[in-house]
Amino acid sequence: MKKLSSREVEIIKHTACGLTAKEIARIMGLERRTIEAYMTNIRKKLGAKNAAHAIYIALKISVINPFK
């Protein structure tokens, strides 16, 4: 399992909060397709099957903290 970049961590946090790729893109000043590409890389790095699984893994390995 590879380490996530700070930008990838930010994106997975937004995803965990229920934001769509379009909403995350608007917040971060990026294109929706760029966010989708980041999510693909995040899933690959974490070995996740989908976004929900990526969030689960990120929580499990303490990449993101639900109480911050």
PDB file of N, H, CA, C and O in Angstrom:
ATOM      1  N   MET A   1       0.845  -1.176   0.000  1.00  0.00           N
ATOM      2  CA  MET A   1       0.000   0.000   0.000  1.00  0.00           C
ATOM      3  C   MET A   1       0.895   1.246   0.000  1.00  0.00           C
ATOM      4  O   MET A   1       1.741   1.416   0.878  1.00  0.00           O
ATOM      5  N   LYS A   2       0.696   2.096  -0.980  1.00  0.00           N
ATOM      6  H   LYS A   2       0.009   1.959  -1.693  1.00  0.00           H
ATOM      7  CA  LYS A   2       1.497   3.304  -1.108  1.00  0.00           C
ATOM      8  C   LYS A   2       0.889   4.443  -0.289  1.00  0.00           C
ATOM      9  O   LYS A   2      -0.315   4.472  -0.036  1.00  0.00           O
ATOM     10  N   LYS A   3       1.744   5.375   0.116  1.00  0.00           N
ATOM     11  H   LYS A   3       2.723   5.351  -0.090  1.00  0.00           H
ATOM     12  CA  LYS A   3       1.317   6.535   0.893  1.00  0.00           C
ATOM     13  C   LYS A   3       0.587   7.532  -0.011  1.00  0.00           C
ATOM     14  O   LYS A   3       0.984   7.750  -1.156  1.00  0.00           O
ATOM     15  N   LEU A   4      -0.473   8.126   0.509  1.00  0.00           N
ATOM     16  H   LEU A   4      -0.796   7.948   1.439  1.00  0.00           H
ATOM     17  CA  LEU A   4      -1.218   9.133  -0.229  1.00  0.00           C
ATOM     18  C   LEU A   4      -0.541  10.497  -0.096  1.00  0.00           C
ATOM     19  O   LEU A   4       0.012  10.833   0.951  1.00  0.00           O
ATOM     20  N   SER A   5      -0.597  11.273  -1.176  1.00  0.00           N
ATOM     21  H   SER A   5      -1.047  11.001  -2.027  1.00  0.00           H
ATOM     22  CA  SER A   5      -0.074  12.640  -1.133  1.00  0.00           C
ATOM     23  C   SER A   5      -1.032  13.508  -0.320  1.00  0.00           C
ATOM     24  O   SER A   5      -2.158  13.100  -0.036  1.00  0.00           O
ATOM     25  N   SER A   6      -0.588  14.686   0.048  1.00  0.00           N
ATOM     26  H   SER A   6       0.327  15.017  -0.182  1.00  0.00           H
ATOM     27  CA  SER A   6      -1.441  15.588   0.832  1.00  0.00           C
ATOM     28  C   SER A   6      -2.694  15.968   0.050  1.00  0.00           C
ATOM     29  O   SER A   6      -3.768  16.115   0.633  1.00  0.00           O
ATOM     30  N   ARG A   7      -2.565  16.125  -1.244  1.00  0.00           N
ATOM     31  H   ARG A   7      -1.693  16.006  -1.718  1.00  0.00           H
ATOM     32  CA  ARG A   7      -3.731  16.452  -2.081  1.00  0.00           C
ATOM     33  C   ARG A   7      -4.707  15.278  -2.132  1.00  0.00           C
ATOM     34  O   ARG A   7      -5.922  15.477  -2.093  1.00  0.00           O
ATOM     35  N   GLU A   8      -4.184  14.069  -2.220  1.00  0.00           N
ATOM     36  H   GLU A   8      -3.197  13.908  -2.252  1.00  0.00           H
ATOM     37  CA  GLU A   8      -5.036  12.883  -2.226  1.00  0.00           C
ATOM     38  C   GLU A   8      -5.768  12.739  -0.898  1.00  0.00           C
ATOM     39  O   GLU A   8      -6.942  12.368  -0.871  1.00  0.00           O
ATOM     40  N   VAL A   9      -5.083  13.030   0.193  1.00  0.00           N
ATOM     41  H   VAL A   9      -4.130  13.331   0.170  1.00  0.00           H
ATOM     42  CA  VAL A   9      -5.722  12.982   1.519  1.00  0.00           C
ATOM     43  C   VAL A   9      -6.853  14.007   1.577  1.00  0.00           C
ATOM     44  O   VAL A   9      -7.934  13.708   2.085  1.00  0.00           O
ATOM     45  N   GLU A  10      -6.613  15.193   1.068  1.00  0.00           N
ATOM     46  H   GLU A  10      -5.735  15.435   0.656  1.00  0.00           H
ATOM     47  CA  GLU A  10      -7.648  16.232   1.055  1.00  0.00           C
ATOM     48  C   GLU A  10      -8.867  15.764   0.263  1.00  0.00           C
ATOM     49  O   GLU A  10     -10.005  15.980   0.680  1.00  0.00           O
ATOM     50  N   ILE A  11      -8.627  15.128  -0.870  1.00  0.00           N
ATOM     51  H   ILE A  11      -7.702  14.953  -1.209  1.00  0.00           H
ATOM     52  CA  ILE A  11      -9.727  14.662  -1.718  1.00  0.00           C
ATOM     53  C   ILE A  11     -10.497  13.537  -1.039  1.00  0.00           C
ATOM     54  O   ILE A  11     -11.727  13.528  -1.087  1.00  0.00           O
ATOM     55  N   ILE A  12      -9.817  12.602  -0.416  1.00  0.00           N
ATOM     56  H   ILE A  12      -8.818  12.609  -0.377  1.00  0.00           H
ATOM     57  CA  ILE A  12     -10.524  11.507   0.253  1.00  0.00           C
ATOM     58  C   ILE A  12     -11.314  12.031   1.448  1.00  0.00           C
ATOM     59  O   ILE A  12     -12.376  11.493   1.763  1.00  0.00           O
ATOM     60  N   LYS A  13     -10.816  13.070   2.120  1.00  0.00           N
ATOM     61  H   LYS A  13      -9.953  13.506   1.864  1.00  0.00           H
ATOM     62  CA  LYS A  13     -11.569  13.688   3.216  1.00  0.00           C
ATOM     63  C   LYS A  13     -12.865  14.307   2.691  1.00  0.00           C
ATOM     64  O   LYS A  13     -13.931  14.112   3.274  1.00  0.00           O
ATOM     65  N   HIS A  14     -12.771  15.045   1.601  1.00  0.00           N
ATOM     66  H   HIS A  14     -11.905  15.203   1.127  1.00  0.00           H
ATOM     67  CA  HIS A  14     -13.972  15.644   1.001  1.00  0.00           C
ATOM     68  C   HIS A  14     -14.955  14.558   0.568  1.00  0.00           C
ATOM     69  O   HIS A  14     -16.164  14.691   0.755  1.00  0.00           O
ATOM     70  N   THR A  15     -14.430  13.498  -0.004  1.00  0.00           N
ATOM     71  H   THR A  15     -13.447  13.390  -0.156  1.00  0.00           H
ATOM     72  CA  THR A  15     -15.278  12.384  -0.447  1.00  0.00           C
ATOM     73  C   THR A  15     -15.976  11.752   0.751  1.00  0.00           C
ATOM     74  O   THR A  15     -17.163  11.429   0.686  1.00  0.00           O
ATOM     75  N   ALA A  16     -15.245  11.579   1.830  1.00  0.00           N
ATOM     76  H   ALA A  16     -14.281  11.841   1.883  1.00  0.00           H
ATOM     77  CA  ALA A  16     -15.820  10.996   3.050  1.00  0.00           C
ATOM     78  C   ALA A  16     -16.929  11.874   3.630  1.00  0.00           C
ATOM     79  O   ALA A  16     -17.823  11.383   4.319  1.00  0.00           O
ATOM     80  N   CYS A  17     -16.862  13.169   3.347  1.00  0.00           N
ATOM     81  H   CYS A  17     -16.135  13.568   2.787  1.00  0.00           H
ATOM     82  CA  CYS A  17     -17.904  14.100   3.807  1.00  0.00           C
ATOM     83  C   CYS A  17     -19.113  14.111   2.877  1.00  0.00           C
ATOM     84  O   CYS A  17     -20.085  14.826   3.121  1.00  0.00           O
ATOM     85  N   GLY A  18     -19.047  13.318   1.813  1.00  0.00           N
ATOM     86  H   GLY A  18     -18.257  12.737   1.615  1.00  0.00           H
ATOM     87  CA  GLY A  18     -20.187  13.186   0.914  1.00  0.00           C
ATOM     88  C   GLY A  18     -20.187  14.111  -0.287  1.00  0.00           C
ATOM     89  O   GLY A  18     -21.180  14.190  -1.011  1.00  0.00           O
ATOM     90  N   LEU A  19     -19.076  14.816  -0.510  1.00  0.00           N
ATOM     91  H   LEU A  19     -18.269  14.752   0.078  1.00  0.00           H
ATOM     92  CA  LEU A  19     -19.021  15.714  -1.659  1.00  0.00           C
ATOM     93  C   LEU A  19     -18.800  14.929  -2.955  1.00  0.00           C
ATOM     94  O   LEU A  19     -18.137  13.892  -2.962  1.00  0.00           O
ATOM     95  N   THR A  20     -19.361  15.438  -4.033  1.00  0.00           N
ATOM     96  H   THR A  20     -19.899  16.281  -4.027  1.00  0.00           H
ATOM     97  CA  THR A  20     -19.165  14.828  -5.348  1.00  0.00           C
ATOM     98  C   THR A  20     -17.858  15.335  -5.951  1.00  0.00           C
ATOM     99  O   THR A  20     -17.264  16.294  -5.458  1.00  0.00           O
ATOM    100  N   ALA A  21     -17.423  14.682  -7.016  1.00  0.00           N
ATOM    101  H   ALA A  21     -17.905  13.902  -7.416  1.00  0.00           H
ATOM    102  CA  ALA A  21     -16.201  15.115  -7.707  1.00  0.00           C
ATOM    103  C   ALA A  21     -16.361  16.550  -8.207  1.00  0.00           C
ATOM    104  O   ALA A  21     -15.412  17.333  -8.158  1.00  0.00           O
ATOM    105  N   LYS A  22     -17.534  16.891  -8.679  1.00  0.00           N
ATOM    106  H   LYS A  22     -18.305  16.255  -8.720  1.00  0.00           H
ATOM    107  CA  LYS A  22     -17.793  18.248  -9.173  1.00  0.00           C
ATOM    108  C   LYS A  22     -17.671  19.272  -8.051  1.00  0.00           C
ATOM    109  O   LYS A  22     -17.091  20.341  -8.246  1.00  0.00           O
ATOM    110  N   GLU A  23     -18.214  18.953  -6.878  1.00  0.00           N
ATOM    111  H   GLU A  23     -18.686  18.085  -6.720  1.00  0.00           H
ATOM    112  CA  GLU A  23     -18.134  19.861  -5.738  1.00  0.00           C
ATOM    113  C   GLU A  23     -16.699  20.004  -5.230  1.00  0.00           C
ATOM    114  O   GLU A  23     -16.256  21.103  -4.897  1.00  0.00           O
ATOM    115  N   ILE A  24     -15.983  18.887  -5.176  1.00  0.00           N
ATOM    116  H   ILE A  24     -16.343  17.995  -5.447  1.00  0.00           H
ATOM    117  CA  ILE A  24     -14.579  18.924  -4.744  1.00  0.00           C
ATOM    118  C   ILE A  24     -13.756  19.755  -5.724  1.00  0.00           C
ATOM    119  O   ILE A  24     -12.911  20.551  -5.313  1.00  0.00           O
ATOM    120  N   ALA A  25     -14.003  19.571  -7.009  1.00  0.00           N
ATOM    121  H   ALA A  25     -14.689  18.925  -7.343  1.00  0.00           H
ATOM    122  CA  ALA A  25     -13.284  20.327  -8.044  1.00  0.00           C
ATOM    123  C   ALA A  25     -13.499  21.824  -7.866  1.00  0.00           C
ATOM    124  O   ALA A  25     -12.555  22.607  -7.972  1.00  0.00           O
ATOM    125  N   ARG A  26     -14.739  22.219  -7.595  1.00  0.00           N
ATOM    126  H   ARG A  26     -15.505  21.583  -7.509  1.00  0.00           H
ATOM    127  CA  ARG A  26     -15.041  23.643  -7.417  1.00  0.00           C
ATOM    128  C   ARG A  26     -14.296  24.197  -6.198  1.00  0.00           C
ATOM    129  O   ARG A  26     -13.733  25.290  -6.260  1.00  0.00           O
ATOM    130  N   ILE A  27     -14.291  23.452  -5.102  1.00  0.00           N
ATOM    131  H   ILE A  27     -14.748  22.564  -5.052  1.00  0.00           H
ATOM    132  CA  ILE A  27     -13.611  23.888  -3.873  1.00  0.00           C
ATOM    133  C   ILE A  27     -12.105  24.017  -4.096  1.00  0.00           C
ATOM    134  O   ILE A  27     -11.480  24.973  -3.637  1.00  0.00           O
ATOM    135  N   MET A  28     -11.529  23.043  -4.805  1.00  0.00           N
ATOM    136  H   MET A  28     -12.037  22.266  -5.178  1.00  0.00           H
ATOM    137  CA  MET A  28     -10.073  22.995  -4.971  1.00  0.00           C
ATOM    138  C   MET A  28      -9.577  23.737  -6.207  1.00  0.00           C
ATOM    139  O   MET A  28      -8.369  23.859  -6.414  1.00  0.00           O
ATOM    140  N   GLY A  29     -10.493  24.228  -7.022  1.00  0.00           N
ATOM    141  H   GLY A  29     -11.473  24.129  -6.853  1.00  0.00           H
ATOM    142  CA  GLY A  29     -10.099  24.958  -8.216  1.00  0.00           C
ATOM    143  C   GLY A  29      -9.516  24.057  -9.294  1.00  0.00           C
ATOM    144  O   GLY A  29      -8.614  24.460 -10.028  1.00  0.00           O
ATOM    145  N   LEU A  30     -10.033  22.837  -9.387  1.00  0.00           N
ATOM    146  H   LEU A  30     -10.766  22.509  -8.791  1.00  0.00           H
ATOM    147  CA  LEU A  30      -9.565  21.867 -10.372  1.00  0.00           C
ATOM    148  C   LEU A  30     -10.736  21.431 -11.250  1.00  0.00           C
ATOM    149  O   LEU A  30     -11.883  21.799 -10.997  1.00  0.00           O
ATOM    150  N   GLU A  31     -10.441  20.658 -12.266  1.00  0.00           N
ATOM    151  H   GLU A  31      -9.509  20.359 -12.471  1.00  0.00           H
ATOM    152  CA  GLU A  31     -11.479  20.097 -13.129  1.00  0.00           C
ATOM    153  C   GLU A  31     -12.049  18.834 -12.491  1.00  0.00           C
ATOM    154  O   GLU A  31     -11.353  18.134 -11.755  1.00  0.00           O
ATOM    155  N   ARG A  32     -13.313  18.548 -12.775  1.00  0.00           N
ATOM    156  H   ARG A  32     -13.878  19.116 -13.373  1.00  0.00           H
ATOM    157  CA  ARG A  32     -13.955  17.332 -12.269  1.00  0.00           C
ATOM    158  C   ARG A  32     -13.184  16.095 -12.680  1.00  0.00           C
ATOM    159  O   ARG A  32     -13.009  15.179 -11.876  1.00  0.00           O
ATOM    160  N   ARG A  33     -12.721  16.053 -13.918  1.00  0.00           N
ATOM    161  H   ARG A  33     -12.863  16.796 -14.572  1.00  0.00           H
ATOM    162  CA  ARG A  33     -11.980  14.894 -14.406  1.00  0.00           C
ATOM    163  C   ARG A  33     -10.660  14.713 -13.659  1.00  0.00           C
ATOM    164  O   ARG A  33     -10.193  13.587 -13.485  1.00  0.00           O
ATOM    165  N   THR A  34     -10.069  15.797 -13.225  1.00  0.00           N
ATOM    166  H   THR A  34     -10.448  16.712 -13.366  1.00  0.00           H
ATOM    167  CA  THR A  34      -8.830  15.717 -12.436  1.00  0.00           C
ATOM    168  C   THR A  34      -9.113  15.054 -11.094  1.00  0.00           C
ATOM    169  O   THR A  34      -8.342  14.208 -10.640  1.00  0.00           O
ATOM    170  N   ILE A  35     -10.220  15.437 -10.460  1.00  0.00           N
ATOM    171  H   ILE A  35     -10.846  16.124 -10.829  1.00  0.00           H
ATOM    172  CA  ILE A  35     -10.610  14.833  -9.185  1.00  0.00           C
ATOM    173  C   ILE A  35     -10.885  13.345  -9.385  1.00  0.00           C
ATOM    174  O   ILE A  35     -10.482  12.519  -8.567  1.00  0.00           O
ATOM    175  N   GLU A  36     -11.569  13.009 -10.468  1.00  0.00           N
ATOM    176  H   GLU A  36     -11.897  13.680 -11.133  1.00  0.00           H
ATOM    177  CA  GLU A  36     -11.853  11.596 -10.757  1.00  0.00           C
ATOM    178  C   GLU A  36     -10.560  10.809 -10.965  1.00  0.00           C
ATOM    179  O   GLU A  36     -10.458   9.659 -10.538  1.00  0.00           O
ATOM    180  N   ALA A  37      -9.574  11.424 -11.619  1.00  0.00           N
ATOM    181  H   ALA A  37      -9.657  12.358 -11.966  1.00  0.00           H
ATOM    182  CA  ALA A  37      -8.273  10.761 -11.814  1.00  0.00           C
ATOM    183  C   ALA A  37      -7.568  10.566 -10.472  1.00  0.00           C
ATOM    184  O   ALA A  37      -6.970   9.517 -10.229  1.00  0.00           O
ATOM    185  N   TYR A  38      -7.637  11.573  -9.605  1.00  0.00           N
ATOM    186  H   TYR A  38      -8.123  12.425  -9.802  1.00  0.00           H
ATOM    187  CA  TYR A  38      -7.066  11.436  -8.261  1.00  0.00           C
ATOM    188  C   TYR A  38      -7.730  10.283  -7.517  1.00  0.00           C
ATOM    189  O   TYR A  38      -7.052   9.481  -6.875  1.00  0.00           O
ATOM    190  N   MET A  39      -9.065  10.201  -7.603  1.00  0.00           N
ATOM    191  H   MET A  39      -9.616  10.853  -8.124  1.00  0.00           H
ATOM    192  CA  MET A  39      -9.780   9.125  -6.908  1.00  0.00           C
ATOM    193  C   MET A  39      -9.379   7.758  -7.451  1.00  0.00           C
ATOM    194  O   MET A  39      -9.277   6.800  -6.685  1.00  0.00           O
ATOM    195  N   THR A  40      -9.155   7.652  -8.737  1.00  0.00           N
ATOM    196  H   THR A  40      -9.239   8.431  -9.359  1.00  0.00           H
ATOM    197  CA  THR A  40      -8.684   6.394  -9.316  1.00  0.00           C
ATOM    198  C   THR A  40      -7.336   6.025  -8.720  1.00  0.00           C
ATOM    199  O   THR A  40      -7.114   4.874  -8.344  1.00  0.00           O
ATOM    200  N   ASN A  41      -6.432   6.998  -8.633  1.00  0.00           N
ATOM    201  H   ASN A  41      -6.612   7.933  -8.939  1.00  0.00           H
ATOM    202  CA  ASN A  41      -5.107   6.760  -8.046  1.00  0.00           C
ATOM    203  C   ASN A  41      -5.204   6.404  -6.566  1.00  0.00           C
ATOM    204  O   ASN A  41      -4.475   5.537  -6.084  1.00  0.00           O
ATOM    205  N   ILE A  42      -6.096   7.068  -5.851  1.00  0.00           N
ATOM    206  H   ILE A  42      -6.687   7.773  -6.243  1.00  0.00           H
ATOM    207  CA  ILE A  42      -6.293   6.783  -4.433  1.00  0.00           C
ATOM    208  C   ILE A  42      -6.755   5.340  -4.256  1.00  0.00           C
ATOM    209  O   ILE A  42      -6.230   4.611  -3.415  1.00  0.00           O
ATOM    210  N   ARG A  43      -7.741   4.935  -5.054  1.00  0.00           N
ATOM    211  H   ARG A  43      -8.167   5.528  -5.737  1.00  0.00           H
ATOM    212  CA  ARG A  43      -8.247   3.557  -4.964  1.00  0.00           C
ATOM    213  C   ARG A  43      -7.143   2.553  -5.255  1.00  0.00           C
ATOM    214  O   ARG A  43      -7.032   1.533  -4.575  1.00  0.00           O
ATOM    215  N   LYS A  44      -6.323   2.839  -6.269  1.00  0.00           N
ATOM    216  H   LYS A  44      -6.413   3.667  -6.821  1.00  0.00           H
ATOM    217  CA  LYS A  44      -5.221   1.934  -6.604  1.00  0.00           C
ATOM    218  C   LYS A  44      -4.207   1.863  -5.462  1.00  0.00           C
ATOM    219  O   LYS A  44      -3.773   0.775  -5.085  1.00  0.00           O
ATOM    220  N   LYS A  45      -3.836   3.004  -4.920  1.00  0.00           N
ATOM    221  H   LYS A  45      -4.190   3.888  -5.227  1.00  0.00           H
ATOM    222  CA  LYS A  45      -2.848   3.040  -3.837  1.00  0.00           C
ATOM    223  C   LYS A  45      -3.331   2.292  -2.594  1.00  0.00           C
ATOM    224  O   LYS A  45      -2.545   1.648  -1.899  1.00  0.00           O
ATOM    225  N   LEU A  46      -4.634   2.387  -2.326  1.00  0.00           N
ATOM    226  H   LEU A  46      -5.272   2.911  -2.891  1.00  0.00           H
ATOM    227  CA  LEU A  46      -5.184   1.756  -1.129  1.00  0.00           C
ATOM    228  C   LEU A  46      -5.651   0.324  -1.388  1.00  0.00           C
ATOM    229  O   LEU A  46      -5.970  -0.406  -0.450  1.00  0.00           O
ATOM    230  N   GLY A  47      -5.689  -0.075  -2.657  1.00  0.00           N
ATOM    231  H   GLY A  47      -5.429   0.518  -3.419  1.00  0.00           H
ATOM    232  CA  GLY A  47      -6.182  -1.404  -2.999  1.00  0.00           C
ATOM    233  C   GLY A  47      -7.688  -1.514  -2.805  1.00  0.00           C
ATOM    234  O   GLY A  47      -8.201  -2.573  -2.444  1.00  0.00           O
ATOM    235  N   ALA A  48      -8.389  -0.416  -3.048  1.00  0.00           N
ATOM    236  H   ALA A  48      -7.972   0.444  -3.342  1.00  0.00           H
ATOM    237  CA  ALA A  48      -9.835  -0.355  -2.826  1.00  0.00           C
ATOM    238  C   ALA A  48     -10.614  -0.666  -4.095  1.00  0.00           C
ATOM    239  O   ALA A  48     -10.153  -0.402  -5.205  1.00  0.00           O
ATOM    240  N   LYS A  49     -11.795  -1.229  -3.913  1.00  0.00           N
ATOM    241  H   LYS A  49     -12.170  -1.443  -3.011  1.00  0.00           H
ATOM    242  CA  LYS A  49     -12.662  -1.587  -5.034  1.00  0.00           C
ATOM    243  C   LYS A  49     -13.473  -0.401  -5.536  1.00  0.00           C
ATOM    244  O   LYS A  49     -13.809  -0.333  -6.718  1.00  0.00           O
ATOM    245  N   ASN A  50     -13.789   0.532  -4.644  1.00  0.00           N
ATOM    246  H   ASN A  50     -13.517   0.477  -3.684  1.00  0.00           H
ATOM    247  CA  ASN A  50     -14.594   1.703  -5.003  1.00  0.00           C
ATOM    248  C   ASN A  50     -14.333   2.810  -3.978  1.00  0.00           C
ATOM    249  O   ASN A  50     -13.524   2.642  -3.065  1.00  0.00           O
ATOM    250  N   ALA A  51     -15.021   3.933  -4.135  1.00  0.00           N
ATOM    251  H   ALA A  51     -15.678   4.069  -4.876  1.00  0.00           H
ATOM    252  CA  ALA A  51     -14.782   5.080  -3.254  1.00  0.00           C
ATOM    253  C   ALA A  51     -15.138   4.764  -1.798  1.00  0.00           C
ATOM    254  O   ALA A  51     -14.409   5.152  -0.885  1.00  0.00           O
ATOM    255  N   ALA A  52     -16.244   4.070  -1.580  1.00  0.00           N
ATOM    256  H   ALA A  52     -16.836   3.755  -2.322  1.00  0.00           H
ATOM    257  CA  ALA A  52     -16.635   3.727  -0.210  1.00  0.00           C
ATOM    258  C   ALA A  52     -15.582   2.838   0.449  1.00  0.00           C
ATOM    259  O   ALA A  52     -15.256   3.014   1.623  1.00  0.00           O
ATOM    260  N   HIS A  53     -15.062   1.896  -0.307  1.00  0.00           N
ATOM    261  H   HIS A  53     -15.327   1.754  -1.260  1.00  0.00           H
ATOM    262  CA  HIS A  53     -14.027   1.004   0.215  1.00  0.00           C
ATOM    263  C   HIS A  53     -12.751   1.805   0.510  1.00  0.00           C
ATOM    264  O   HIS A  53     -12.068   1.540   1.499  1.00  0.00           O
ATOM    265  N   ALA A  54     -12.430   2.778  -0.341  1.00  0.00           N
ATOM    266  H   ALA A  54     -12.984   2.993  -1.145  1.00  0.00           H
ATOM    267  CA  ALA A  54     -11.253   3.625  -0.118  1.00  0.00           C
ATOM    268  C   ALA A  54     -11.400   4.422   1.175  1.00  0.00           C
ATOM    269  O   ALA A  54     -10.441   4.562   1.934  1.00  0.00           O
ATOM    270  N   ILE A  55     -12.598   4.941   1.423  1.00  0.00           N
ATOM    271  H   ILE A  55     -13.376   4.827   0.806  1.00  0.00           H
ATOM    272  CA  ILE A  55     -12.847   5.683   2.663  1.00  0.00           C
ATOM    273  C   ILE A  55     -12.680   4.757   3.863  1.00  0.00           C
ATOM    274  O   ILE A  55     -12.056   5.133   4.855  1.00  0.00           O
ATOM    275  N   TYR A  56     -13.227   3.566   3.777  1.00  0.00           N
ATOM    276  H   TYR A  56     -13.733   3.261   2.970  1.00  0.00           H
ATOM    277  CA  TYR A  56     -13.113   2.583   4.853  1.00  0.00           C
ATOM    278  C   TYR A  56     -11.644   2.287   5.165  1.00  0.00           C
ATOM    279  O   TYR A  56     -11.237   2.287   6.327  1.00  0.00           O
ATOM    280  N   ILE A  57     -10.853   2.035   4.120  1.00  0.00           N
ATOM    281  H   ILE A  57     -11.183   2.035   3.176  1.00  0.00           H
ATOM    282  CA  ILE A  57      -9.432   1.727   4.309  1.00  0.00           C
ATOM    283  C   ILE A  57      -8.702   2.935   4.904  1.00  0.00           C
ATOM    284  O   ILE A  57      -7.893   2.789   5.820  1.00  0.00           O
ATOM    285  N   ALA A  58      -8.995   4.133   4.375  1.00  0.00           N
ATOM    286  H   ALA A  58      -9.653   4.252   3.631  1.00  0.00           H
ATOM    287  CA  ALA A  58      -8.351   5.349   4.876  1.00  0.00           C
ATOM    288  C   ALA A  58      -8.651   5.557   6.355  1.00  0.00           C
ATOM    289  O   ALA A  58      -7.772   5.971   7.111  1.00  0.00           O
ATOM    290  N   LEU A  59      -9.869   5.277   6.772  1.00  0.00           N
ATOM    291  H   LEU A  59     -10.583   4.941   6.158  1.00  0.00           H
ATOM    292  CA  LEU A  59     -10.224   5.365   8.192  1.00  0.00           C
ATOM    293  C   LEU A  59      -9.494   4.305   9.004  1.00  0.00           C
ATOM    294  O   LEU A  59      -8.961   4.584  10.078  1.00  0.00           O
ATOM    295  N   LYS A  60      -9.479   3.090   8.480  1.00  0.00           N
ATOM    296  H   LYS A  60      -9.912   2.863   7.608  1.00  0.00           H
ATOM    297  CA  LYS A  60      -8.873   1.954   9.189  1.00  0.00           C
ATOM    298  C   LYS A  60      -7.379   2.166   9.444  1.00  0.00           C
ATOM    299  O   LYS A  60      -6.871   1.814  10.508  1.00  0.00           O
ATOM    300  N   ILE A  61      -6.671   2.751   8.451  1.00  0.00           N
ATOM    301  H   ILE A  61      -7.084   3.037   7.586  1.00  0.00           H
ATOM    302  CA  ILE A  61      -5.224   2.954   8.595  1.00  0.00           C
ATOM    303  C   ILE A  61      -4.886   4.362   9.079  1.00  0.00           C
ATOM    304  O   ILE A  61      -3.728   4.779   9.049  1.00  0.00           O
ATOM    305  N   SER A  62      -5.908   5.084   9.524  1.00  0.00           N
ATOM    306  H   SER A  62      -6.849   4.745   9.549  1.00  0.00           H
ATOM    307  CA  SER A  62      -5.768   6.425  10.114  1.00  0.00           C
ATOM    308  C   SER A  62      -5.205   7.472   9.155  1.00  0.00           C
ATOM    309  O   SER A  62      -4.515   8.395   9.587  1.00  0.00           O
ATOM    310  N   VAL A  63      -5.489   7.342   7.873  1.00  0.00           N
ATOM    311  H   VAL A  63      -6.050   6.592   7.522  1.00  0.00           H
ATOM    312  CA  VAL A  63      -5.130   8.385   6.910  1.00  0.00           C
ATOM    313  C   VAL A  63      -6.048   9.579   7.117  1.00  0.00           C
ATOM    314  O   VAL A  63      -5.632  10.733   7.006  1.00  0.00           O
ATOM    315  N   ILE A  64      -7.301   9.280   7.419  1.00  0.00           N
ATOM    316  H   ILE A  64      -7.639   8.343   7.509  1.00  0.00           H
ATOM    317  CA  ILE A  64      -8.258  10.332   7.756  1.00  0.00           C
ATOM    318  C   ILE A  64      -8.842  10.023   9.130  1.00  0.00           C
ATOM    319  O   ILE A  64      -8.941   8.865   9.535  1.00  0.00           O
ATOM    320  N   ASN A  65      -9.225  11.084   9.838  1.00  0.00           N
ATOM    321  H   ASN A  65      -9.144  12.025   9.509  1.00  0.00           H
ATOM    322  CA  ASN A  65      -9.766  10.947  11.182  1.00  0.00           C
ATOM    323  C   ASN A  65     -11.171  11.542  11.168  1.00  0.00           C
ATOM    324  O   ASN A  65     -11.333  12.722  10.860  1.00  0.00           O
ATOM    325  N   PRO A  66     -12.195  10.741  11.498  1.00  0.00           N
ATOM    326  CA  PRO A  66     -13.569  11.248  11.436  1.00  0.00           C
ATOM    327  C   PRO A  66     -13.885  12.315  12.476  1.00  0.00           C
ATOM    328  O   PRO A  66     -14.933  12.957  12.408  1.00  0.00           O
ATOM    329  N   PHE A  67     -12.998  12.505  13.426  1.00  0.00           N
ATOM    330  H   PHE A  67     -12.146  11.983  13.482  1.00  0.00           H
ATOM    331  CA  PHE A  67     -13.274  13.462  14.488  1.00  0.00           C
ATOM    332  C   PHE A  67     -12.512  14.775  14.351  1.00  0.00           C
ATOM    333  O   PHE A  67     -12.471  15.575  15.286  1.00  0.00           O
ATOM    334  N   LYS A  68     -11.907  14.998  13.180  1.00  0.00           N
ATOM    335  H   LYS A  68     -11.940  14.349  12.420  1.00  0.00           H
ATOM    336  CA  LYS A  68     -11.194  16.269  12.952  1.00  0.00           C
ATOM    337  C   LYS A  68     -11.898  17.074  11.926  1.00  0.00           C
ATOM    338  O   LYS A  68     -11.457  18.175  11.595  1.00  0.00           O
TER     339      LYS A  68
END
